[in-house]
Structure formats: C-alpha cells, structure tokens
C-alpha cells in the first residue's frame, strides 16, 4: 500500500527521486498542472543542493509573451532567467521546439511546415549527468499522446529511462486515468516514482482519490494544492 505524504519534501524523499539522476514528469491529460507541480519540485531540488537541468523539448500553444510559457516557468525555477535576455537565450535550450498552435505537437508542427522526429527531441536531453545534477524532463500533454511524427510521450520516456511522476487533476475520473498510465509504465518496464493529485477545486462529497490511489498503488501519493 502507498502512503500519505504530508509535504512535498517528504514525498520527494519517499519517491526515491533524490537518489536518481532525474525524472520524467507527465500527466494523465493536457492541462492537468504538470508545470505548476514541476516548478515546485525544481525549486525544492535546488534548495536540497541539486543543479537542476530542465527540459521541456516541445511546447505547443506557445505564448506570444515568453514569460507565460511552461518552458519559461521551468527555466525560471531552475535559476536560468535572472534577466529577460538571459531567459530568452535559455529557452532555446530548454525548449528548442516551440510551436504556436494549441494542438498536438505533430499537428502544430505541420501547420508550420515542420517535422518533429523522436531522435531530435531525445538529443535535446544530456546523457551525462554528474552526481550533483538532476535532469528534469517534462513531456507535452498526456503520457500516451503524440509527441513527434514518429512517437508518443511514452516512447520519449522509455528512451530516456528515467523514473516517471504522474500528475493528474484531483477530480472524478482521475483513478481510471492514473491506473491506465501506471499499466502502460509497467508494460514498458518504467519505474513509477509517484503520483501527485493537483487540487484545483473542492472534491465532490464522498470522493477521496488520495486514499483510493494509496490502496491501489504501491508508490507515494500526495495531494498538491493548486494556487
């Protein structure tokens, strides 16, 4: 049985990510709060003494104001944006494939006459990580959604081989989505490091996804307040 974790720091400890070279953070769907959660994890990892290398290689729905993009938020959390100019330069490394349309990345790329290839996306992530460093990679959309013309987020995660954290919105239907992703991870021989329930609204009477997931999964699960 999983466990209740009262703080992000304790969740991070129980997830064993502190002993890992990095993490792949994914969601059960798009818009479930991956980046919101990710920013806090990156900040905490830095407080704990790790140099966090952040990557969100592909981001569709790229905002005209770069400071509103997911990639900027992660770069800022990693300390890469002390000035606007430095942040803009850092974004070329953090997110080398920004796409304008708020669609699946392959469709958004096609509208710009671009091709997204998995090997190119994988190549944006460093392969040599020192003991003090931590590679933090965020996918685009849900775990099984298309990321490139020839692969899914799940394929990207499998190639990287990092432990996976699942973020889901704490709402009705979350159990099914989390368990499906967990099943995919098992079949791809990937480690599920933990689950984070992103809480935006009060739960319906009687719903308790936290308790249910603790009973269904043998990984640390925590409820994360949004905003």
Secondary structure, DSSP 8 states (H G I E B T S, - for coil): ---B-SSHHHHHHHTTGGGSSEEEEEESSTTSSHHHHHHHHHHHHHHTT-EEEEE--EEES--SSGGGSHHHHHHHHTT--SSHHHHHHHHHHH-SEEESSSS-HHHHHHHTT----HHHHHTTS-S---TTEEEEEEEEEETTSEEETTEEHHHHHHHHT-EEEEEEESSTTHHHHHHHHHHHHHHTT--EEEEEEEE-S---TT--HHHHHHHH-SSEEEEEE--
